[in-house]
Amino acid sequence: MAENTLKIIPLGGMGEIGKNMTAVEYRGKIVVVDCGLAFPRDEMLGIDLVLPDISFLRERRDDVLAFLITHGHEDHFGALPYVLRDINVPVYASRLTLAFAKSKLDEHGLLKVVEMNEVNDDSVVDLAPFTVRFCAVSHSVPDALAIIIETAEGRIVFSGDYKFDHTPIDGRTTDVNKLARLGQEGVLALLGDSTNIESEGSTGSESQVGQAFHRIFADSDGRVLMACFSSHIHRIQQAIQIAHVHGRKFAVAGRSMIKNVNIARNLGYLRIPENAQIKLTDIDKYRPDELLILTTGSQGEPLSALSRMAWDDHPQVELQPGDTVVISARPVPGNEVSVMDTVNRLLRSGAKVIYGQASGVHVSGHASREDQRMLLNLLNPRYFVPAHGEYRHQYLHRELAREAGLPDDHIFLLDNGDVLEFNAESAAVTSKVTAGMMFVDGLQIGGAEHVVLRERQQLSGDGILIAVVTVSVQTGEAVAPPELVARGFLYDEEHEHDLLAEARDDLVTRLRELTAEHVTGQRLLREDVHDTLATFIYRRTKREPLIMPIVVEV
């Protein structure tokens, strides 16, 4: 029966890095795995965050049972405060992931109105017609989980972000035995992380980073400033412990770093030696070789603590010759230019900067090619969906699945919005639902067609031309010469003055024609003023500034 059909519907995370969200529908009910966001690209001027379009979930609001979160990275849980406003259903996540999510919800005033449920790798959650189980996996944030959704039609496994780290900092390894048992019992479909498919071999252990930290602390005579993701508790733990061995105390800079260090410390995920932490305001009381400063800004974010230090705009930390800055992260795709800009500024300040793969200060949290092959062999799924990656990552992951023995018609490269439907004998993409981007702009949320974004893009390229036309309310006749004001339009003031004078004369001629034609009314006048100026300016400059006609009736 059609109502018993099992469906997988990705709403984000396919063909892109970020905003991971996938709906699983069965017998008319829906559970959603992850609820992530993405950060804006350069062309998204003034946009703060990018969210998945949840039109499909909003239309099916009464059928959504829960959100299941794999781990505590914002590309997997960061959209919760925005989505739960519309779809207030229970959230299930591990202890640390839940703590990070609660902090976000508290900022938005939603913490007391949303049901938050803690789970672990032994939990079983009954969300009829689904049964949800979990499996421990290693990643660059503690408490990461793979999610197993069981139905009468079969079992679906979401790998989440994972790697096979045999010497993890917290001793919590990916549960290979459970994965093998799942493979023996039968897996209908696997949605596997594709991010690192271009990296050959296996991903290195997080413990390898500690060796580089030891060398840096031993060789540095001045302060060491380390930037990493504030959720990378394992990385932070190593930095604190190794700095302590070398006689350094640490301070924390950056709002999210301060918040996450406090959360992880209070929950016992971060162990801090006694008296090792000092206030950032007290760093001048210590010699440079006694200090480690943990900071945000590994992605070159303009308002992050490290960026403010690089641009000499931080209230407590002024960079000085002899400082060593460690960027312990790989740029997220799209952030490369921002990171290099920050590196350049840091070097200009006289600091030594250590970054990049060859430096040994970063190890990925994602499975490389051989790890992905191992997961496919362990689970032996009937169907496979490469997920969490740009199209080339999905494409190469499909090739790997073919090498592992899966036939072509059992591997699906999905786009956001595709409906992958399973029946007793086969699977196929049968339809498509609305999927795309929503933009967070200050306190507002708008769609990809948002007129404000288009106008900002136009402003950034060609500037703005404002035309104020004063007309008689009775006759529509101009009672004063039009006033034209341009901003960001032409770089030559004298040329601009001459051009605007000609445009004004052209507009005066057109206004006289409109009076003769008895054209009145603000809307018609604005449209005609806009078209007259747009035609004239393009003919003379081949540019298309944003034109704002203002009609004043007197």
C-alpha positions as CSV (number, residue, x, y, z in Angstrom):
1,M,0.0,0.0,0.0
2,A,1.2,3.5,-0.8
3,E,0.7,4.6,2.8
4,N,3.2,2.0,4.0
5,T,5.9,3.2,1.6
6,L,9.2,4.2,3.2
7,K,10.6,7.5,1.9
8,I,13.9,9.4,2.4
9,I,13.6,13.1,1.6
10,P,16.7,15.3,2.0
11,L,15.9,18.9,2.6
12,G,19.6,20.0,2.9
13,G,23.1,18.6,2.9
14,M,23.0,17.2,-0.6
15,G,25.4,18.8,-3.1
16,E,26.7,21.1,-0.4
17,I,28.5,21.4,2.8
18,G,26.1,22.5,5.5
19,K,22.5,22.8,6.4
20,N,22.1,19.0,6.9
21,M,18.5,17.9,7.2
22,T,16.8,14.7,6.0
23,A,13.2,13.6,6.6
24,V,12.2,9.9,6.8
25,E,8.6,9.3,6.2
26,Y,6.7,6.0,6.8
27,R,2.9,5.3,7.3
28,G,2.2,9.0,7.2
29,K,4.6,10.0,10.0
30,I,8.0,11.8,9.7
31,V,11.2,11.9,11.7
32,V,13.9,14.4,10.8
33,V,17.6,13.6,11.1
34,D,19.6,16.8,11.9
35,C,18.6,20.4,11.6
36,G,21.7,22.3,10.4
37,L,22.6,25.6,9.0
38,A,25.2,27.0,6.7
39,F,27.2,30.2,6.7
40,P,26.7,32.7,3.9
41,R,28.8,32.9,0.8
42,D,30.5,36.1,-0.3
43,E,27.7,37.0,-2.7
44,M,25.1,36.8,0.1
45,L,25.6,40.4,1.2
46,G,24.6,41.1,4.8
47,I,23.1,37.7,5.3
48,D,23.9,36.2,8.7
49,L,22.9,32.5,8.3
50,V,21.5,30.1,5.7
51,L,18.8,27.6,6.7
52,P,17.1,24.8,4.8
53,D,13.7,25.6,3.3
54,I,11.2,23.8,5.6
55,S,8.1,24.3,3.5
56,F,7.6,20.6,3.2
57,L,7.8,20.1,7.0
58,R,5.6,23.1,7.6
59,E,2.9,21.7,5.3
60,R,3.2,18.3,7.2
61,R,3.6,19.9,10.6
62,D,1.1,17.5,12.3
63,D,2.9,14.5,11.0
64,V,6.4,15.4,12.3
65,L,7.3,13.3,15.4
66,A,10.8,14.5,16.3
67,F,14.2,15.8,15.3
68,L,17.1,13.4,15.8
69,I,20.5,15.2,16.0
70,T,23.8,13.3,15.2
71,H,26.3,15.7,16.9
72,G,27.1,19.1,18.2
73,H,28.2,21.0,15.1
74,E,26.1,23.9,13.8
75,D,25.8,22.4,10.3
76,H,23.8,19.6,12.0
77,F,21.9,21.4,14.8
78,G,22.3,25.2,14.4
79,A,18.9,25.7,12.6
80,L,16.9,24.4,15.6
81,P,16.1,27.8,17.1
82,Y,14.6,28.9,13.8
83,V,12.8,25.7,12.8
84,L,11.3,24.9,16.2
85,R,9.4,28.2,16.1
86,D,7.3,26.7,13.4
87,I,7.5,22.9,14.2
88,N,7.7,22.4,17.9
89,V,8.4,18.7,18.4
90,P,10.7,16.8,20.7
91,V,14.5,16.8,20.1
92,Y,16.7,13.8,20.7
93,A,20.5,14.2,21.1
94,S,23.4,13.1,23.1
95,R,24.4,14.9,26.3
96,L,26.9,17.4,25.0
97,T,25.0,17.9,21.8
98,L,21.9,18.6,23.8
99,A,23.8,21.1,26.0
100,F,25.0,23.0,22.9
101,A,21.5,23.0,21.5
102,K,20.0,24.2,24.8
103,S,22.4,27.1,24.9
104,K,21.2,28.2,21.4
105,L,17.5,27.8,22.3
106,D,18.0,29.8,25.5
107,E,19.4,32.7,23.5
108,H,16.2,32.7,21.4
109,G,13.9,32.3,24.4
110,L,12.7,28.8,23.4
111,L,14.3,26.6,26.0
112,K,11.3,26.4,28.2
113,V,8.8,25.5,25.4
114,V,10.7,22.7,23.6
115,E,11.0,19.1,24.8
116,M,14.7,18.1,24.9
117,N,15.6,14.4,25.4
118,E,19.0,13.0,26.1
119,V,20.1,9.8,24.5
120,N,23.3,7.7,24.3
121,D,24.6,4.9,22.2
122,D,22.5,2.4,24.2
123,S,19.2,4.2,23.9
124,V,16.2,2.9,22.1
125,V,13.4,5.5,21.3
126,D,10.0,4.4,20.3
127,L,8.5,6.8,17.8
128,A,5.9,4.6,16.3
129,P,6.0,3.6,13.4
130,F,9.7,4.1,13.9
131,T,12.2,2.6,16.4
132,V,15.3,4.7,16.7
133,R,18.7,3.4,17.9
134,F,22.1,4.9,18.1
135,C,25.8,4.0,17.6
136,A,28.8,5.8,19.0
137,V,31.1,7.3,16.4
138,S,34.4,9.3,16.7
139,H,34.4,12.8,15.4
140,S,35.9,16.2,16.1
141,V,33.3,16.9,18.8
142,P,32.5,14.5,21.7
143,D,29.3,12.4,21.9
144,A,28.8,12.0,18.1
145,L,26.2,9.4,17.1
146,A,25.2,7.5,14.0
147,I,21.4,7.1,13.9
148,I,19.6,3.9,13.1
149,I,15.9,4.2,12.1
150,E,14.1,0.9,12.0
151,T,10.7,0.3,10.3
152,A,8.8,-2.8,9.2
153,E,10.2,-2.2,5.7
154,G,13.8,-2.1,6.7
155,R,16.6,-0.3,8.6
156,I,18.1,3.0,7.5
157,V,21.5,4.1,8.9
158,F,22.7,7.7,9.0
159,S,26.4,7.7,9.6
160,G,26.5,11.3,10.6
161,D,30.1,12.7,10.6
162,Y,32.5,10.0,11.7
163,K,35.9,8.5,11.5
164,F,37.7,5.4,12.8
165,D,40.0,6.9,15.5
166,H,41.6,4.0,17.4
167,T,43.4,6.3,19.9
168,P,40.8,9.0,20.6
169,I,41.4,11.6,23.3
170,D,38.4,10.6,25.3
171,G,38.7,6.8,24.7
172,R,35.4,6.7,22.9
173,T,35.9,4.9,19.6
174,T,33.5,4.2,16.8
175,D,31.6,1.1,17.8
176,V,32.8,-1.2,15.0
177,N,31.2,-4.3,16.6
178,K,27.7,-2.7,16.6
179,L,28.1,-1.6,13.0
180,A,29.2,-5.2,12.0
181,R,26.1,-6.6,13.8
182,L,23.8,-4.2,12.0
183,G,25.4,-5.4,8.7
184,Q,24.8,-9.0,9.6
185,E,21.1,-8.3,10.6
186,G,20.5,-6.3,7.4
187,V,20.6,-2.6,6.4
188,L,18.2,-1.4,3.8
189,A,19.9,1.9,3.2
190,L,23.0,3.8,4.3
191,L,23.4,7.6,4.1
192,G,27.1,8.1,4.4
193,D,29.3,11.2,5.0
194,S,31.1,12.0,1.8
195,T,33.1,15.0,2.9
196,N,36.6,13.5,2.8
197,I,36.2,11.1,-0.2
198,E,39.1,12.9,-2.0
199,S,41.5,12.0,0.8
200,E,43.2,8.7,0.2
201,G,43.9,6.2,3.0
202,S,42.5,6.6,6.6
203,T,42.1,9.7,8.6
204,G,44.7,10.2,11.3
205,S,44.0,10.1,15.0
206,E,43.3,13.3,16.9
207,S,46.1,12.4,19.3
208,Q,48.6,13.1,16.5
209,V,47.9,16.8,16.9
210,G,49.3,16.7,20.4
211,Q,52.8,16.0,19.0
212,A,52.8,19.2,17.1
213,F,51.5,21.1,20.1
214,H,54.4,19.9,22.2
215,R,56.9,21.1,19.6
216,I,55.2,24.5,19.3
217,F,55.0,25.1,23.1
218,A,58.7,24.0,23.5
219,D,60.0,26.2,20.7
220,S,57.9,29.4,21.4
221,D,59.5,32.1,23.6
222,G,56.4,34.3,23.4
223,R,52.7,33.9,23.8
224,V,50.9,31.1,21.9
225,L,47.4,31.9,20.5
226,M,45.5,29.0,19.2
227,A,42.4,29.3,17.0
228,C,40.1,26.3,16.4
229,F,36.4,25.5,16.3
230,S,34.9,26.2,19.8
231,S,33.1,22.8,19.6
232,H,36.4,20.9,19.1
233,I,36.7,20.0,22.8
234,H,39.3,17.2,22.1
235,R,41.6,19.8,20.5
236,I,41.0,22.3,23.3
237,Q,41.7,19.5,25.9
238,Q,45.0,18.7,24.3
239,A,46.1,22.3,24.1
240,I,45.3,23.0,27.7
241,Q,47.0,19.8,29.0
242,I,50.1,20.3,26.9
243,A,50.4,24.0,27.7
244,H,50.2,23.0,31.4
245,V,53.1,20.6,30.9
246,H,55.1,23.4,29.5
247,G,54.3,25.8,32.3
248,R,51.7,27.9,30.5
249,K,48.4,29.1,31.8
250,F,45.5,29.6,29.4
251,A,42.9,32.3,28.8
252,V,39.9,32.2,26.5
253,A,38.8,34.8,23.9
254,G,35.7,34.8,21.8
255,R,32.0,34.4,22.8
256,S,31.4,30.9,21.5
257,M,34.8,29.6,22.8
258,I,34.0,30.9,26.3
259,K,30.5,29.4,26.2
260,N,31.5,26.0,24.9
261,V,34.5,25.7,27.3
262,N,32.2,26.4,30.2
263,I,29.6,23.9,29.0
264,A,32.2,21.2,28.4
265,R,33.9,21.8,31.7
266,N,30.6,21.8,33.7
267,L,29.6,18.5,32.1
268,G,33.0,16.8,32.7
269,Y,34.0,16.6,29.0
270,L,36.9,19.1,29.6
271,R,39.3,18.4,32.4
272,I,41.3,21.5,33.4
273,P,44.3,21.4,35.8
274,E,43.9,23.4,39.0
275,N,44.7,27.1,38.6
276,A,45.5,26.6,34.9
277,Q,42.9,29.0,33.6
278,I,43.1,32.8,34.0
279,K,41.0,35.7,33.0
280,L,41.7,37.3,29.6
281,T,41.9,40.6,31.4
282,D,44.9,39.3,33.5
283,I,47.2,38.2,30.7
284,D,49.5,41.2,31.2
285,K,50.3,39.9,34.6
286,Y,52.3,37.0,33.1
287,R,55.4,36.6,31.0
288,P,54.7,35.9,27.3
289,D,56.2,32.4,27.6
290,E,53.7,31.6,30.4
291,L,50.6,32.1,28.2
292,L,48.3,30.2,25.9
293,I,45.2,32.1,24.5
294,L,42.5,30.0,23.0
295,T,40.4,31.9,20.5
296,T,37.7,31.8,17.9
297,G,38.4,32.8,14.3
298,S,39.9,29.8,12.6
299,Q,37.6,30.4,9.6
300,G,38.6,34.1,9.2
301,E,35.1,35.3,10.5
302,P,35.2,39.1,10.3
303,L,33.9,39.6,13.9
304,S,35.8,36.8,15.5
305,A,38.3,37.3,18.3
306,L,41.3,36.4,16.1
307,S,40.2,38.6,13.3
308,R,39.8,41.5,15.7
309,M,43.3,40.8,17.0
310,A,44.7,40.7,13.5
311,W,43.2,44.1,12.7
312,D,44.3,45.6,16.0
313,D,40.7,45.9,17.2
314,H,40.6,43.6,20.2
315,P,40.1,45.2,23.6
316,Q,42.3,42.8,25.6
317,V,44.8,41.2,23.2
318,E,47.2,43.3,21.2
319,L,49.5,41.2,18.9
320,Q,53.2,41.7,19.2
321,P,56.4,40.4,17.7
322,G,57.3,37.1,19.2
323,D,53.7,35.8,19.4
324,T,52.9,32.5,17.7
325,V,49.5,32.0,16.2
326,V,48.3,28.5,15.5
327,I,45.3,28.0,13.2
328,S,44.2,24.5,14.2
329,A,41.5,23.9,11.6
330,R,41.0,23.5,7.8
331,P,39.1,26.2,6.0
332,V,35.5,25.3,5.3
333,P,34.9,25.5,1.5
334,G,34.2,29.1,0.7
335,N,36.3,30.5,3.7
336,E,39.7,30.1,2.1
337,V,40.0,33.8,1.1
338,S,38.9,35.0,4.6
339,V,41.4,32.7,6.3
340,M,44.3,33.9,4.1
341,D,43.4,37.5,4.7
342,T,43.6,36.9,8.4
343,V,47.0,35.1,8.0
344,N,48.4,38.0,6.1
345,R,47.3,40.5,8.7
346,L,48.8,38.3,11.5
347,L,52.1,38.1,9.7
348,R,52.1,41.9,9.2
349,S,51.8,42.3,13.0
350,G,55.0,40.4,13.5
351,A,53.5,37.2,14.7
352,K,54.6,33.8,13.5
353,V,51.7,31.9,12.0
354,I,51.4,28.1,11.9
355,Y,48.7,26.7,9.7
356,G,48.0,24.2,7.0
357,Q,48.1,20.4,6.7
358,A,51.8,20.1,6.6
359,S,52.1,21.8,10.0
360,G,50.5,18.9,11.8
361,V,48.2,21.2,13.9
362,H,45.0,19.8,12.4
363,V,43.6,16.3,11.8
364,S,40.2,15.9,10.1
365,G,37.2,14.6,11.9
366,H,35.8,13.0,8.8
367,A,36.4,9.6,7.4
368,S,38.8,9.3,4.4
369,R,38.4,7.0,1.5
370,E,39.5,3.8,3.1
371,D,37.4,4.5,6.2
372,Q,34.4,5.0,4.0
373,R,35.1,1.7,2.2
374,M,35.3,0.1,5.7
375,L,31.9,1.4,6.7
376,L,30.3,0.2,3.5
377,N,31.8,-3.3,4.1
378,L,30.7,-3.4,7.7
379,L,27.1,-2.4,7.0
380,N,26.7,-4.0,3.6
381,P,23.7,-1.9,2.8
382,R,21.2,-2.9,0.1
383,Y,21.0,0.8,-1.1
384,F,23.4,3.6,-0.6
385,V,23.0,7.4,-0.7
386,P,26.2,9.5,-0.6
387,A,25.4,12.4,1.7
388,H,26.9,15.5,3.3
389,G,29.1,16.8,0.5
390,E,29.3,18.8,-2.7
391,Y,28.4,17.0,-5.9
392,R,31.9,15.9,-6.7
393,H,32.1,14.3,-3.2
394,Q,28.8,12.4,-3.8
395,Y,30.0,11.4,-7.3
396,L,33.3,9.9,-6.0
397,H,31.5,8.2,-3.1
398,R,29.2,6.6,-5.6
399,E,32.3,5.3,-7.5
400,L,33.6,3.9,-4.2
401,A,30.3,2.1,-3.5
402,R,30.5,0.6,-7.0
403,E,34.0,-0.7,-6.1
404,A,32.5,-2.2,-3.0
405,G,30.1,-4.2,-5.1
406,L,26.8,-2.2,-5.1
407,P,25.0,-2.2,-8.4
408,D,24.4,1.1,-10.1
409,D,20.6,1.0,-9.6
410,H,21.2,0.6,-5.8
411,I,23.2,3.9,-5.5
412,F,21.4,7.2,-5.5
413,L,22.9,10.7,-6.0
414,L,20.1,12.8,-4.5
415,D,19.5,16.5,-4.7
416,N,17.7,18.4,-2.0
417,G,14.0,17.8,-2.3
418,D,14.2,14.4,-4.1
419,V,11.9,11.8,-2.7
420,L,13.6,8.4,-2.6
421,E,10.9,5.7,-2.2
422,F,11.4,2.1,-1.2
423,N,9.1,-0.8,-1.9
424,A,9.5,-4.6,-1.4
425,E,11.6,-5.1,-4.5
426,S,13.2,-1.8,-5.5
427,A,13.9,1.9,-4.8
428,A,13.4,4.9,-7.0
429,V,13.2,8.7,-6.9
430,T,9.5,9.2,-7.5
431,S,8.9,12.9,-7.0
432,K,10.3,16.1,-5.6
433,V,9.3,18.5,-2.7
434,T,10.2,22.1,-2.2
435,A,13.7,22.5,-0.9
436,G,16.2,25.3,-1.0
437,M,17.6,28.1,1.2
438,M,16.1,30.5,3.7
439,F,18.2,33.5,4.8
440,V,18.5,34.9,8.3
441,D,19.0,38.6,8.1
442,G,19.1,40.2,11.5
443,L,15.8,39.2,13.1
444,Q,14.1,38.4,9.8
445,I,14.0,35.1,7.8
446,G,13.4,35.2,4.1
447,G,13.5,33.0,1.0
448,A,16.1,32.8,-1.7
449,E,14.0,35.2,-3.8
450,H,14.3,37.7,-1.1
451,V,14.2,41.2,-2.7
452,V,16.5,42.7,-0.1
453,L,19.4,40.3,-1.1
454,R,18.9,41.1,-4.8
455,E,19.0,44.8,-4.1
456,R,22.1,44.5,-2.0
457,Q,23.8,42.6,-4.8
458,Q,22.8,45.4,-7.2
459,L,24.0,48.1,-4.8
460,S,27.4,46.3,-4.4
461,G,27.9,46.2,-8.2
462,D,26.5,49.4,-9.6
463,G,25.5,51.7,-6.7
464,I,22.3,53.7,-6.2
465,L,20.6,56.6,-7.8
466,I,17.9,58.4,-5.9
467,A,15.5,60.7,-7.8
468,V,13.2,63.1,-6.0
469,V,10.4,64.5,-8.2
470,T,8.0,67.2,-6.8
471,V,4.7,67.5,-8.7
472,S,1.4,69.2,-8.3
473,V,-1.2,66.9,-6.8
474,Q,-3.9,68.3,-9.1
475,T,-2.2,68.4,-12.5
476,G,0.9,66.1,-12.1
477,E,3.1,69.0,-13.4
478,A,6.6,69.3,-12.0
479,V,6.8,72.3,-9.7
480,A,10.5,72.1,-9.0
481,P,13.5,70.7,-10.9
482,P,14.2,67.0,-10.1
483,E,16.9,66.3,-7.5
484,L,19.3,63.4,-8.3
485,V,21.6,61.9,-5.7
486,A,24.1,59.1,-6.6
487,R,26.1,56.9,-4.2
488,G,28.7,54.2,-5.2
489,F,28.0,55.0,-8.8
490,L,30.9,56.8,-10.5
491,Y,34.4,57.3,-9.1
492,D,34.9,60.6,-10.9
493,E,33.0,63.4,-9.2
494,E,33.2,65.8,-12.1
495,H,32.0,63.2,-14.6
496,E,29.3,62.2,-12.2
497,H,28.1,65.8,-11.8
498,D,27.9,66.3,-15.6
499,L,26.2,63.0,-16.1
500,L,23.5,63.7,-13.4
501,A,22.9,67.1,-15.0
502,E,22.2,65.5,-18.4
503,A,20.0,62.9,-16.7
504,R,18.1,65.7,-14.9
505,D,17.5,67.4,-18.3
506,D,16.4,64.2,-19.8
507,L,14.0,63.6,-16.9
508,V,12.6,67.1,-17.1
509,T,11.8,66.6,-20.8
510,R,10.0,63.3,-20.0
511,L,8.0,64.9,-17.1
512,R,6.8,67.6,-19.5
513,E,5.6,64.8,-21.9
514,L,3.8,63.1,-19.1
515,T,2.1,66.3,-18.1
516,A,0.9,66.8,-21.7
517,E,-0.3,63.2,-21.7
518,H,-2.2,63.9,-18.4
519,V,-0.3,61.1,-16.6
520,T,-0.9,61.5,-12.8
521,G,-0.7,59.2,-9.8
522,Q,2.4,58.3,-7.8
523,R,2.7,54.7,-9.0
524,L,2.7,55.6,-12.7
525,L,5.0,58.5,-12.2
526,R,7.5,56.4,-10.2
527,E,7.5,53.7,-12.9
528,D,8.1,56.2,-15.6
529,V,10.8,58.1,-13.7
530,H,12.5,54.8,-13.0
531,D,12.4,53.6,-16.7
532,T,13.5,57.0,-18.0
533,L,16.6,57.1,-15.8
534,A,17.4,53.4,-16.2
535,T,17.4,53.8,-20.0
536,F,19.5,56.9,-19.9
537,I,22.1,55.7,-17.4
538,Y,22.6,52.4,-19.2
539,R,22.9,54.0,-22.6
540,R,25.6,56.3,-21.2
541,T,27.5,54.1,-18.8
542,K,26.4,50.4,-19.4
543,R,25.7,50.2,-15.7
544,E,22.5,49.4,-13.9
545,P,22.4,51.2,-10.5
546,L,19.5,50.6,-8.1
547,I,17.2,53.5,-9.0
548,M,14.8,54.8,-6.3
549,P,12.2,57.3,-7.5
550,I,10.5,59.4,-4.8
551,V,7.5,61.3,-5.9
552,V,6.4,64.2,-3.6
553,E,2.9,65.7,-4.3
554,V,2.3,69.2,-3.2
